[in-house]
Amino acid sequence: MEKENATLLTEFVLSGFSYQPEWQILLFLLFLMLYLITIVGNPGLIALICNDPHLHIPMYLFLGSLAFVDTWLSPTVAPKMLVNFFAKSKMISLFDCKIQFFSLAICVTMECFLLTTMVYDRYVAICKPLHYPVIMTTRLCIWLLILSFLGGLFHAIFPNAFLFRLPFCNSIIVHHFYCDIIPLFKISCTDPSINFLMIFIFSGSIQLFTIFIVLVSYTLVLFTILKKKSVEGIRKAFSTCGAHLLCVSLYYGPLLFMYIRPGSTQADDQDMMDSLFYTVIIPLLNPIIYSLRNKKVIDSLTKMLKRNANRCSFFIKTAHNCTG
């Protein structure tokens, strides 16, 4: 009877962040600003890459794909989080919960694979520069992007299948600002140990596999850089890899703590802070880090701004002459 009643639960309450009431407006404005910068910066980077023929190379194809994933990821979480700052009811339906977590799982996993693909691209560019055009062909790049998407889709399907077969009866309150899988396990009225194990296996295998490739690739890159006699070559290599290495470090840290730590003893507030980092902060930082540390992107942005300024100046002069 208890299980039958549990299956009737079709809505949950997202508890959101714990904060003092006087911080409500300030936090809302802060997260709104971060969200707006994210949904402007990432599509802007995509447009910049598409419009500049000099950026039509594998490195920027992967960077544009990463920006696309971040553009997809941020609206999956941020709008509901912002609405809940002032909403009287923080309810979310079971169907919306499924869609939100499914979309989030695809984006997070795709980002892992894309970051790994970008590391491989840098490895080939630095360690095998003469073979780069032969290895990093358009065909290979497209296949790497397709496999990244399929990997994200595959990884999203299985946790969803395990999660939403569970009955929920302990509570309808999800201690999170979105429908994450671990807080949902905690309110299941059955033992979720096997589900935790499956998450550990699936998420752990993907993260450890991609981290292994990152570490091996950057180790080989480091050896190649140290062999270089040219100071300019060393500087250029470090500049090229520095931004990506920073993004990889910032991205994998919270994920490792969230999904492949033993058990689930971490506090709910700490879980939310870790999730906030890779769902809100990282999509904001990626276009900023890659743009500020990439000379080609800066040069392309400067040229585009000059072209637009010249066009505006031309239209203003034309309008002035017509009215005169």
C-alpha positions in Angstrom: 0.0 0.0 0.0 2.9 2.3 0.8 4.5 1.8 -2.5 1.2 2.4 -4.3 0.7 5.7 -2.5 4.3 6.6 -3.3 3.8 6.3 -7.0 1.0 8.9 -6.8 3.7 11.6 -6.0 3.9 13.5 -9.3 5.3 16.8 -8.0 8.3 17.8 -5.9 9.3 21.0 -4.1 12.8 22.4 -4.8 14.1 23.8 -1.6 16.7 26.0 -3.2 19.5 27.8 -1.4 19.5 28.6 2.3 19.9 32.3 2.8 18.8 35.2 4.9 15.7 37.1 3.6 17.7 40.3 3.2 20.0 38.6 0.7 17.1 37.6 -1.6 17.2 40.5 -4.0 21.0 40.7 -4.1 21.4 37.0 -4.9 18.6 37.2 -7.5 20.3 40.1 -9.3 23.7 38.4 -9.1 22.5 35.1 -10.6 20.4 37.0 -13.2 23.5 39.0 -14.3 25.5 35.8 -14.5 22.8 34.1 -16.6 22.5 37.0 -19.0 26.2 37.2 -19.5 26.3 33.4 -20.2 23.4 33.4 -22.8 25.0 36.4 -24.5 28.7 35.4 -24.3 28.4 31.8 -25.5 26.2 32.5 -28.6 28.4 35.5 -29.3 31.5 33.3 -29.4 29.7 30.9 -31.7 28.7 33.8 -34.0 32.3 35.0 -34.0 33.7 31.6 -34.9 31.1 31.2 -37.7 31.7 34.6 -39.2 35.5 34.5 -39.3 37.0 32.1 -41.9 40.3 32.2 -40.0 38.6 30.4 -37.1 37.3 27.6 -39.3 39.8 25.1 -37.9 39.3 22.1 -35.5 40.3 24.0 -32.4 37.6 26.6 -32.8 35.1 24.0 -34.1 35.4 22.3 -30.7 35.4 25.6 -28.9 32.2 26.6 -30.7 30.6 23.2 -29.8 31.6 23.7 -26.2 29.9 27.2 -26.3 26.8 25.5 -27.8 26.6 23.0 -24.9 27.1 25.8 -22.3 24.3 27.8 -24.1 22.1 24.6 -23.7 23.1 23.9 -20.2 22.5 27.2 -18.6 18.8 27.6 -19.5 18.2 24.1 -18.3 18.9 25.2 -14.7 19.1 29.0 -14.3 15.5 30.1 -15.2 13.8 27.8 -12.7 16.3 28.8 -10.0 15.7 32.5 -10.7 11.9 32.1 -10.6 12.1 30.2 -7.3 13.7 33.2 -5.6 10.3 34.9 -5.5 7.8 32.1 -6.3 5.3 31.2 -3.5 5.2 27.7 -4.8 8.5 26.0 -5.8 6.8 22.9 -7.2 8.1 21.0 -10.2 6.3 18.2 -11.8 7.8 14.7 -12.2 7.8 15.1 -16.0 9.6 18.5 -15.8 12.0 16.9 -13.3 12.8 14.1 -15.8 13.3 16.6 -18.7 15.6 18.8 -16.6 17.8 16.1 -15.3 17.9 14.4 -18.7 19.0 17.6 -20.4 21.5 18.4 -17.7 23.1 14.9 -17.9 23.5 15.2 -21.7 25.2 18.6 -21.4 27.5 17.7 -18.5 28.7 14.5 -20.2 29.1 16.1 -23.6 31.2 18.8 -21.9 33.5 16.1 -20.5 34.0 14.5 -23.9 34.4 17.9 -25.6 37.1 19.0 -23.2 38.9 15.7 -23.8 38.6 16.2 -27.5 40.1 19.6 -27.2 43.0 18.2 -25.3 43.6 15.7 -28.0 43.5 18.4 -30.6 46.2 20.4 -28.7 48.3 17.2 -28.3 48.3 16.7 -32.1 49.0 20.3 -32.8 52.0 20.5 -30.4 53.4 17.0 -30.5 52.8 16.2 -34.2 52.5 19.6 -35.9 53.5 18.4 -39.4 50.8 15.6 -39.3 48.1 17.9 -37.8 46.2 18.5 -41.1 46.3 14.8 -42.0 45.2 13.6 -38.5 42.6 16.3 -37.6 40.5 16.1 -40.7 37.0 17.5 -41.0 35.7 13.9 -41.1 37.4 13.0 -37.8 36.3 16.3 -36.1 32.6 15.6 -37.1 32.9 12.1 -35.8 34.3 13.3 -32.5 31.4 15.7 -32.1 28.9 13.0 -32.9 30.4 10.6 -30.5 30.5 13.3 -27.8 26.7 13.8 -28.3 26.0 10.0 -28.4 28.1 9.6 -25.2 26.1 12.3 -23.4 22.8 10.8 -24.6 23.8 7.2 -23.6 24.9 8.4 -20.2 21.7 10.4 -19.7 19.3 7.5 -20.5 20.6 5.0 -18.0 20.5 7.1 -14.8 17.0 8.3 -15.8 15.9 4.8 -16.3 17.1 3.8 -12.8 15.9 7.0 -11.1 12.3 7.2 -12.3 11.5 3.5 -11.6 11.9 4.4 -7.9 8.8 5.2 -5.8 9.0 8.5 -3.8 7.4 8.6 -0.4 9.9 9.9 2.2 9.4 13.5 1.3 8.4 15.6 -1.7 11.1 18.2 -0.8 14.2 18.0 -3.0 17.0 19.7 -1.2 18.5 21.3 -4.3 17.9 24.2 -6.7 17.2 21.8 -9.6 16.3 18.1 -10.0 19.6 16.4 -9.4 19.8 12.7 -9.1 21.4 12.3 -5.7 18.8 14.4 -3.7 16.1 12.5 -5.5 17.6 9.2 -4.4 17.5 10.4 -0.8 13.7 10.9 -0.8 13.0 7.4 -2.4 11.1 5.0 -0.1 13.2 2.1 -1.3 16.9 1.4 -0.7 18.7 3.4 -3.4 22.1 1.6 -2.8 22.1 -0.1 -6.2 21.3 3.2 -7.8 24.2 4.9 -6.1 26.4 2.1 -7.3 25.2 2.5 -10.9 25.9 6.2 -10.8 29.3 5.6 -9.3 30.0 3.1 -12.2 28.6 5.2 -15.1 29.8 8.6 -14.0 33.0 7.3 -12.5 34.0 5.4 -15.6 33.3 8.4 -17.9 35.1 10.9 -15.7 38.1 8.6 -15.0 38.4 7.7 -18.7 38.4 11.4 -19.8 40.7 12.5 -17.0 43.1 9.7 -17.9 43.2 11.0 -21.6 43.7 14.6 -20.4 46.6 13.6 -18.1 48.3 11.5 -20.6 47.9 14.1 -23.4 49.2 16.9 -21.3 52.1 14.9 -20.0 53.2 14.3 -23.6 52.6 17.9 -24.4 54.7 19.0 -21.4 57.6 16.8 -22.5 57.4 18.1 -26.1 57.3 21.7 -24.8 60.4 21.2 -22.6 62.3 19.8 -25.6 61.7 23.1 -27.5 64.7 25.3 -27.8 62.7 28.4 -28.8 61.5 30.5 -25.9 58.8 31.9 -28.2 57.6 28.4 -29.0 57.4 27.5 -25.3 55.5 30.6 -24.6 53.0 30.0 -27.4 52.5 26.4 -26.4 51.8 27.3 -22.7 49.5 30.1 -23.8 47.5 27.8 -26.1 47.1 25.1 -23.4 46.8 27.3 -20.4 43.2 28.4 -20.9 42.1 24.8 -21.6 43.9 23.4 -18.6 42.3 26.0 -16.4 38.8 25.1 -17.6 39.4 21.4 -17.3 40.6 21.8 -13.7 37.7 24.0 -12.7 35.1 21.7 -14.4 36.2 18.3 -13.1 36.8 19.3 -9.5 33.1 19.7 -8.5 32.0 16.7 -10.6 34.4 14.4 -8.9 33.2 15.5 -5.5 29.5 15.2 -6.6 29.2 11.9 -8.4 32.1 9.6 -7.7 32.8 10.1 -4.0 32.1 7.0 -1.9 28.6 7.1 -0.5 26.6 10.3 -0.2 27.5 11.8 3.1 28.2 15.3 1.9 25.9 18.0 3.2 23.1 19.2 0.9 24.3 22.8 1.0 27.8 21.7 -0.1 26.2 19.6 -2.9 24.4 22.7 -4.1 27.6 24.8 -4.1 29.4 22.1 -6.2 26.5 21.9 -8.6 26.3 25.7 -8.8 29.9 25.8 -10.0 29.5 23.5 -13.0 26.0 24.5 -14.0 26.2 28.3 -13.6 29.8 29.4 -13.1 31.6 27.3 -15.7 29.3 28.1 -18.6 29.9 31.8 -17.7 33.7 31.4 -17.4 34.4 29.3 -20.5 33.9 32.0 -23.2 35.7 34.5 -21.0 38.7 32.4 -20.3 39.1 31.2 -23.9 38.5 34.6 -25.4 40.9 36.6 -23.1 43.7 34.1 -23.5 43.3 33.5 -27.2 44.9 36.1 -29.6 43.0 34.9 -32.7 39.6 35.3 -30.9 40.6 38.7 -29.6 41.8 39.8 -33.0 38.6 38.5 -34.7 36.4 40.3 -32.1 38.4 43.5 -32.6 37.9 43.3 -36.4 34.2 42.6 -36.0 33.7 45.6 -33.6 35.6 47.9 -36.0 33.4 46.7 -38.9 30.3 47.3 -37.0 31.5 50.7 -35.8 32.3 51.7 -39.4 28.9 50.6 -40.5 27.2 52.6 -37.8 29.3 55.6 -38.7 28.4 55.2 -42.4 24.7 55.0 -41.6 24.8 58.0 -39.3 26.6 60.0 -42.0 24.1 58.9 -44.7 21.1 59.8 -42.5 22.7 63.1 -41.7 23.3 63.9 -45.3 19.7 62.9 -46.2 18.2 65.1 -43.5 20.5 67.9 -44.4 
